[in-house]
Amino acid sequence: MVERTGEYVEHDDHIPLSGKGDLMKDKLLGISIADFAIAIVDEAETEKHVFQHWTVTGSLEDDTPTPSYLTI
């Protein structure tokens, strides 16, 4: 699970990709759920992007897959 960093980057009116912007070869950048929640609360408080398209990205350095089920 990716841990909360409290840091994120805002993007306006474009899809954030790694690389040179080739939709067929590049990967979408991501963000942890915890950092995404912080970004949403920050936006609700500041209202910086009212009636705008925006997104956020953050660090996924520790993006280690974990099982989504429980084995008993």
C-alpha positions as CSV (number, residue, x, y, z in Angstrom):
1,M,0.0,0.0,0.0
2,V,1.3,3.5,-0.9
3,E,1.6,5.6,2.2
4,R,0.4,9.2,2.6
5,T,3.0,11.8,1.8
6,G,0.8,14.9,2.0
7,E,2.3,16.2,-1.2
8,Y,0.8,16.3,-4.7
9,V,1.0,18.2,-8.0
10,E,-2.0,19.9,-9.5
11,H,-2.7,19.6,-13.3
12,D,-5.2,21.7,-15.3
13,D,-6.9,20.6,-18.5
14,H,-4.7,17.7,-19.5
15,I,-4.0,14.0,-18.7
16,P,-0.8,13.7,-16.8
17,L,1.4,11.1,-18.5
18,S,5.0,9.9,-18.0
19,G,7.2,10.3,-21.0
20,K,6.5,12.5,-24.1
21,G,2.7,12.4,-24.2
22,D,2.1,9.4,-26.4
23,L,-1.1,7.9,-25.2
24,M,-0.2,4.4,-26.7
25,K,3.3,4.1,-25.0
26,D,3.3,6.3,-21.9
27,K,1.7,5.5,-18.5
28,L,-0.8,7.6,-16.6
29,L,0.7,9.1,-13.5
30,G,-1.0,8.2,-10.2
31,I,-1.5,9.2,-6.6
32,S,-2.2,7.3,-3.4
33,I,-5.8,7.3,-2.1
34,A,-4.7,9.2,1.1
35,D,-3.0,12.0,-0.9
36,F,-6.0,12.2,-3.3
37,A,-8.2,12.7,-0.3
38,I,-6.0,15.5,1.0
39,A,-6.2,17.1,-2.4
40,I,-10.0,17.0,-2.5
41,V,-10.3,18.5,0.9
42,D,-7.7,21.2,0.0
43,E,-9.8,22.0,-3.1
44,A,-13.0,22.2,-1.1
45,E,-11.4,24.6,1.3
46,T,-9.7,26.9,-1.3
47,E,-12.0,26.6,-4.3
48,K,-9.1,27.2,-6.7
49,H,-10.6,25.2,-9.5
50,V,-14.3,26.0,-9.5
51,F,-15.8,25.0,-12.9
52,Q,-12.5,23.8,-14.2
53,H,-11.1,20.4,-15.1
54,W,-8.2,19.4,-12.8
55,T,-6.5,16.4,-11.4
56,V,-3.6,15.7,-9.1
57,T,-0.6,13.3,-9.1
58,G,1.8,12.2,-6.4
59,S,4.6,9.8,-5.6
60,L,3.9,6.1,-6.1
61,E,7.5,5.0,-5.3
62,D,6.3,2.4,-2.9
63,D,3.6,1.0,-5.2
64,T,4.0,-2.6,-4.1
65,P,1.0,-4.8,-5.1
66,T,-0.9,-6.3,-2.2
67,P,-3.6,-8.9,-2.2
68,S,-7.1,-7.5,-2.3
69,Y,-8.5,-10.6,-0.5
70,L,-8.1,-12.4,2.7
71,T,-6.9,-16.0,2.9
72,I,-8.0,-17.9,6.0
